[in-house]
């Protein structure tokens, strides 16, 4: 079987989206499937084309034995909605240059299309399903435009919401099947199109036999947040609301996003027991995680269908979780005993959960760590999920 994966994000970009797609591509290849990737010139999350890729409209390279075809996009991290739409539209149009590779496209048995960005998925489905008659599997990681409404980007009575809703129905209707990143996404698609073939494909992490051991907590608790710093996470307000010095703990930050400059400005004005370490590679982050005892995962808005991928990044490292938010992610952490949960914005409850871990006996702490490790090899095992997905592809 030969598969093409179409995604706006891919390595060497950083973040949950490129990591998820790269893991999928590598996993399928390791399963004996011939995999190609169609993506844009790397620019995320810095908002500019990476060194070595600038000055090109298109490029082909090989990463981990996978052929990666790249096309130009307008790169930006601006909060301006017009610029963000322009970035998505630019790649949605430029990818059509791939249509000249007719012989290559005819060789694909399946095409997996990532959504969102919804404009990119509309363009890809039109190209590969409508023009070339390929079976398209839609990989849905967020429920747009519903998520846009919940984040305050779009009003439900606006023309843009109505247009995006039509696009949403178009991609679900024309997909041969749909893989959703959460149970809520799967249920949403099935409610809109009863009988549509679906698959729950969580953003799990590959685990080697040597990955992670049951942790023993440090004498002074060290907390970590590794990911994006944006509206959906709301880390700036969280950092301003928690007195890490009074709690006697350290807070360490990794990643990027549009709140980074404000966070750095806040940190430099006095000792707050908060440190920002910038960007690190996925491999380096796996090593860095070994230093820490707990990870905070914030979800600023109750976004239907959203499950923070950071939950599954932490399981193989055996790091318990302080979840600040609601929804399916909170239920997973609570039901599986991966850590403690508080509602987003309830900073007193979050502080209390931090204190509980500070005062927790070594045995109680290690039990949370063991729950995370065990789940990464069983209920949330990447290899077991991939095996089921390969069978789903072959149906």
Buried (B, 14 or more C-beta within 10 A) or exposed (E): BEBBBBBBBBBBBBBBBBBBBBBBBBBBBBBEBBBBBBBBBBBBBBBEBBEEBEEEEBBEEEBEEBBBBBBBBBBBBEEEEEBBBBBBBBBBBBBBEBEEBEEBBEEBBBBBBBBBBBBBBBBBBBBBBEEBEBBBBBBBBBBBBBBBBBBEBBEEEEEBBEEBBEBBEBBBEBBBBBBBBBBBBBBBBBEEBEEBBBBBBBBBBBBEEEBBEBBEBEEEBBBBBBBBBBBBBBBBBBBEBBEBEEBEBBBBBBBBBBBBEBBEEBBEEEEBBBEBEEEBEBEEBBEBBEEBBBBBBBBBBEBBBBBBBBBBBBBBBBBBBBBBBBBBBBBBBBEBBBBBBBBBBEBEBBBEBBBEBBEBEEEEBBBBBBBBBBBBBEEBBBEEBBEEBBEBBEE
